[in-house]
Amino acid sequence: MKLSGIRHQDVSTLVCDYLMCQHCGFIDRDRNRCRGGKCQVCSLASQAGRLAFYSNITTLVNLRQEVYHSTPSITKDKLELEVK
C-alpha cells in the first residue's frame, strides 16, 4: 500500500499503533488494552490504551498526509512570475 492511496484514515493509526500499559509501561500492539484487557507482563487491567508515541508525532504524520492530498494554493502562472 502506498501512502498516496490512503485518503480517509489518519496515517498515524497505521504508524503509531503501539500501546503502553499505564501500570508497568510495557509497550505492545495489544488492542484489548483499550477495552480493559490485562497486561501480559504485570497482569493488571488498563482503563484505556495509551499511545506509546507522543501526540506531536501523530500530528506530524497526519499533517504530512494532509499536505500531500491538498490542492496547491499557487498556480503555475504565479510561480513563473515569481521566478522571473
C-alpha positions in Angstrom: 0.0 0.0 0.0 1.3 3.4 -0.9 0.9 6.4 1.4 -0.7 8.3 -1.5 -3.5 5.8 -1.6 -4.7 6.4 2.0 -7.3 9.2 2.0 -10.0 8.6 4.6 -7.9 7.4 7.5 -5.2 9.1 9.6 -1.9 7.6 8.7 -0.9 7.8 12.3 -3.3 5.0 13.1 -1.1 2.8 10.9 2.3 4.0 12.1 1.6 4.8 15.7 -0.2 1.6 16.7 1.8 0.7 19.8 0.1 1.0 23.2 1.7 1.3 26.6 0.5 -0.3 29.8 -0.4 2.5 32.3 0.9 0.5 35.2 4.2 -1.0 34.2 5.0 0.9 30.9 5.2 -2.3 28.8 4.7 -1.5 25.1 2.9 -3.8 22.6 0.2 -3.8 20.0 -2.5 -5.4 22.2 -5.7 -3.6 21.2 -7.5 -5.3 24.1 -5.7 -2.8 26.3 -8.2 -0.2 25.0 -11.1 -2.3 26.4 -9.7 -3.1 29.8 -7.6 -6.1 28.8 -4.9 -7.3 31.2 -1.2 -6.6 30.5 0.8 -9.7 29.7 3.7 -8.5 31.9 2.1 -7.1 35.1 -1.4 -8.8 34.7 -3.2 -5.5 35.6 -6.1 -4.3 33.6 -5.8 -0.9 31.9 -8.7 1.6 31.8 -7.6 2.7 28.4 -4.9 2.3 25.8 -2.2 4.9 25.9 -0.2 5.6 22.7 3.5 4.8 23.1 4.3 7.9 21.0 3.7 11.5 22.0 0.9 13.3 20.3 3.3 15.5 18.3 4.5 12.6 16.2 0.9 11.7 15.2 0.3 15.4 14.4 3.3 15.4 12.2 2.3 12.2 10.4 -1.2 13.5 9.8 0.0 16.9 8.6 2.3 15.2 6.1 -0.6 13.3 4.7 -2.9 16.4 4.6 -0.3 18.4 2.7 0.2 15.5 0.2 -3.5 15.4 -0.6 -4.1 19.2 -0.6 -4.5 21.4 -3.6 -1.7 23.8 -4.2 -2.7 27.4 -3.5 -0.2 28.8 -6.0 -0.8 28.4 -9.8 1.9 27.7 -12.4 1.4 31.3 -13.7 2.1 32.8 -10.3 5.1 30.6 -9.8 6.6 31.7 -13.2 6.1 35.3 -12.3 7.9 34.9 -9.0 10.8 33.0 -10.5 11.5 35.6 -13.3 
